[in-house]
Amino acid sequence: MYCEVIKAPWSSNSGRAVVCNNWLFTVSSELCLSFIQDAMLQKQWKRAAEFLTFYVESLEKDFSREPIIWRIGSEILRHHPDSSVKEFNTFIEPMKTLSVKRYLKVCLEHAFYLLHNGLIDEAYQNLSLAESWRFGEQTVIQDKELKLIQAYMGLLDYYKWSKQKNILLEDDLSVEQEMHSCFRKAAVNLKEIIKIPGVWDQFVKCYVDMLEFYGDHNEARQVLNEYAYNPKFPANPNAHVYLYQFLKRHGESKKSLISVLKILHDIVPSHELMIDFNTMLQKSKKRKRRRLGLEVIFTALDYAGCKENVKAWSCLARQVKQIVISEKHLAWIKQEWNSRKDWWPAFHFSHYLAKKNWQENESLSYEKALVAGILLGRGNTKFSFLFTT
């Protein structure tokens, strides 16, 4: 059974991968497995396929190794130069029959492969068949996988809905009924999966997009609030990003926006939205918020990902310049600098970086020069170098 399943993509004209020398059958299955692993690590897919053929033959009717065959065979078929969608289907369908305990996982992998190859309708059909599968207690045991099957069906229904929405926007009203049908099917499945604690970014985005289109802003807000603040869900910065973007789209107060970004700052201090956060805080009339704004932008620049972010340096330069000119709150700068003066000069203001920044981005150099002048002092040799490069 196994041999028939896996031989097609890499078979020679005689229907066998290579001539089976007697000595190969004496090689233990574990050693053969190590040969397969070595070949896969070196991306020698034809060699891996040949060893997999021998491995399967050595197992005879030992079905306990089916998960290994499934995993390895699928990976080889994705990369084998002679493989095709037809051959992958030929391999995966019997795997479903042999994998009752993993039936829905295999179905999901099959759907992902089809989606990767642009076969959306075929993927949806496979997911639909998987959703209707029933096999006694195994159906209950694989309940999580079933919910994923339904969730991905929801995503594909959303995809169809989105395409029809674009047609509708072009004044073709004939698709409206079909579009609503896709919405109803997608909404049912997406709503169910995002109730389960986990990271469901794409599912949440699609569901909210549909709710907003139909004007159900309250439901959309509730979904995003639940996703961001439910303590049963894992900490997820994207949840707060989506909520912030939603609130901003609908003209919510700065107080609400700041509240969301404050939590995002606690989770990912270097997130690109910290520039928006700093800008809002700087414009505030409240001293406490302006103080927080300085802390936010200093903290963002503690991270390597922001080292060459012109907007971040511009925010810091603008705020420290305002403080120095007004001669108010100089202690704020001192407090932030005290914890950084031992490592920021090498991290941000070295001669090498000054020269590199000047050659690659003059705007960045000017912003950093201004900040360096305030933090290091105009008499500092590093600051002078920034002007002489």
HELIX and SHEET records of a PDB file:
HELIX    1   1 TYR A    2  ILE A    6  1                                   5    
HELIX    2   2 ALA A    8  TRP A   10  5                                   3    
HELIX    3   3 ASN A   22  THR A   26  5                                   5    
HELIX    4   4 SER A   29  LEU A   41  1                                  13    
HELIX    5   5 TRP A   45  LEU A   59  1                                  15    
HELIX    6   6 PHE A   63  ARG A   65  5                                   3    
HELIX    7   7 GLU A   66  HIS A   79  1                                  14    
HELIX    8   8 VAL A   85  LEU A   98  1                                  14    
HELIX    9   9 VAL A  100  ARG A  102  5                                   3    
HELIX   10  10 TYR A  103  HIS A  116  1                                  14    
HELIX   11  11 ILE A  120  GLU A  131  1                                  12    
HELIX   12  12 GLU A  137  ILE A  141  1                                   5    
HELIX   13  13 ASP A  143  LEU A  169  1                                  27    
HELIX   14  14 LEU A  173  VAL A  175  5                                   3    
HELIX   15  15 GLU A  176  ILE A  193  1                                  18    
HELIX   16  16 ASP A  201  PHE A  213  1                                  13    
HELIX   17  17 HIS A  217  TYR A  229  1                                  13    
HELIX   18  18 PRO A  237  ARG A  249  1                                  13    
HELIX   19  19 LYS A  254  ILE A  267  1                                  14    
HELIX   20  20 MET A  274  LYS A  283  1                                  10    
HELIX   21  21 ARG A  287  ALA A  300  1                                  14    
HELIX   22  22 ALA A  304  CYS A  306  5                                   3    
HELIX   23  23 VAL A  310  SER A  326  1                                  17    
HELIX   24  24 LEU A  330  ASN A  338  1                                   9    
HELIX   25  25 TRP A  344  HIS A  348  1                                   5    
HELIX   26  26 HIS A  351  GLU A  360  1                                  10    
HELIX   27  27 GLU A  362  LEU A  376  1                                  15    
HELIX   28  28 THR A  381  THR A  388  1                                   8    
END                                                                             
